[in-house]
C-alpha cells in the first residue's frame, strides 16, 4: 500500500515536467521602437531643418492661427561656430510644402528657397527665395512664367534641386477653364542666378503653341513660290521687249 502511494506521488510530480519539456517555447519578439517625428505645436504648421554646412543651420517654419492658407514664414539662421543668430520673416500665401538649399551662382553663399502651394483653379505655387551673405538675407524676386511658358499651364508644379540647380516641372493641358484636359506632356524649366536675378531656361520640347492649328509653311514651299514668281516676271519682261520691238518696226 505504501509503495502504491509512493509511485502515485512520483508520477504526479514527473508528468508536469515531461509535459513542459515537450512544449516548445516560442521566442518573444520585441518590435523595434520607431522614434516618432516631433509634433509641431500651434501656431506653427511647418518645420524643416536645412543644414548647409557644419555649424550652419536654417530652420524654416510657417506659423499663424485661423486660415490655413495664409500666415507668415520664418527662417532662423544659426551660426553655431560664430555664435550668431538671425531671423528672416515675411507674409505667406499658401501652405509651405518644402524648402530647398541651392547655390545657383556658385559664389559660396547659400540660397534658401521656400515653396508654398495653394488651391484654386490653377493650384498655384509661390516661391520665396533669399540669398544669405555674411548672415544677412537678401530677397530675390522669383520670376513669373512668360506668355510662352504659361501656355498649357494649369498648376501642379513639381520643384526639385539637382546638382545645386533648381528645376521646375509641370504637366501641360489642352483647352482652357474647367474643360481643360491633360495633354500627356510636361514642361521642364531650369532656373539659375546671375547678379541676384533669376534666369530661366526651358529644357523640354513640347508642341503646345497658340498657333498649333495654323498650317506650317515649309522651306521648300517658300522656295518654290519665289522661283515661280521670278519666272513670271522674266516672261513678262521678255513680252514687253518684244512688244516695243514690233512697235519700232511699224
Steps between C-alpha positions, in 0.01 A plus 500: 500500500785731582672421173191589297466836672869564437478426132179700457661802660813468289291473186310818585829685533657363180206550257504886511875495449473277193217709358702817544795348312285406202348849462737715295508857622497756218747784536347832595532749214544858612404753235756775447407835636452744212567856611205720426541825316463786744158655472486863396315701758261780410525764373778337291399289198821403321862445598803381308865515605741580217868439583712686247835413660626397845387767743279674244133419557182648355168416667211575263160536668153627425260626762162662547161435653172489314508457122743226396597650163630834627743585775871572530828319456816500707858419405710459813872503417728348762874556461616287789871549432471878482229508766277714280126456465276689256131490410340562160122523473231591249136459402399162364241421234426129496628214710872415501561164334881498493819702545821469296864599526684602182803693382399573143757774437783298663612792717508299822196678645201271556154571366203384706193447284152448645227335294139573598192363324140605509180361353302696246415440135871486415641329812741791520852495640695781667876509541684701766875517443780653708876505461696513826825695496687553822194392696278759331209402278438665165164430337502389136182551300389181332398560135151433372446268206522669164213483252666212315591315821148543637334349197325179603580566868247393762721480810603173668864612502781275616813682621820312579874562536760304307874574511428829675264619225127566528267319262129551439276248326127515437247318278351666193127523437299543182216750512407761757286526809327199649502323163881484488632146481853360552691482175749237617800735475712679758699822490838506675667828598846558646557804723833669554625808681702788360562829681230405753244461222342177388559365152277235347556256215253253353656155468204306363363504148122505480248563225270730696470816292241772453527448122484120512192500269676715242656295218877514503678649198797288402815637346462314164153650448635853558789436262271367229276807531795735459628313192154506343462873560846572357423293189173690449675838518762383246230396249318832541825690445574309176144561381538877554828501305341319205208743502734801489699336217192448282385858563835638378483298175158642419 
